[in-house]
């Protein structure tokens, strides 16, 4: 439970061994965002750039819709899941806690929810717009411990640049119990 929607199909596998340096990736991302006509196009360009330049097996961007994180854009095999409830799996947990999670071996992670048999490691970073959690970036590798030092920091910098686009496709965040909205 937790993973919802979507049909399982085979897709194209992502490459290995990223070729772009962190600064080059961020510059290319900023150019792609400047050229994008709308938020959905910006997210599509971002996942394409990350998948191609970093050699990830799979990369996806999820936006918060109520109590779920719903996939907006991805590259790699077609996942069986459209979204995750907050607190479920690594995507839903990062969406709920707002904390980056690096999983060197998904087989050893008790909350990992398998979308692809090939996945061996994962990193999930929050996307914040101001103080509001609006989404997550999920990256998966078919290799154990595939994310070198600095990879999460790069993805957090990407998340900061994507926050306005993710915020535009995210739904309203429900008020917390006991908290009054103006």
Secondary structure as GFF3:
##gff-version 3
##sequence-region A 1 182
A	DSSP	beta_strand	3	4	.	.	.	ID=ss1
A	DSSP	alpha_helix	22	35	.	.	.	ID=ss2
A	DSSP	alpha_helix	39	54	.	.	.	ID=ss3
A	DSSP	beta_strand	58	65	.	.	.	ID=ss4
A	DSSP	beta_strand	68	75	.	.	.	ID=ss5
A	DSSP	beta_strand	83	85	.	.	.	ID=ss6
A	DSSP	alpha_helix	89	97	.	.	.	ID=ss7
A	DSSP	beta_strand	101	103	.	.	.	ID=ss8
A	DSSP	three_ten_helix	106	108	.	.	.	ID=ss9
A	DSSP	beta_strand	121	129	.	.	.	ID=ss10
A	DSSP	beta_strand	132	141	.	.	.	ID=ss11
A	DSSP	alpha_helix	151	169	.	.	.	ID=ss12
###
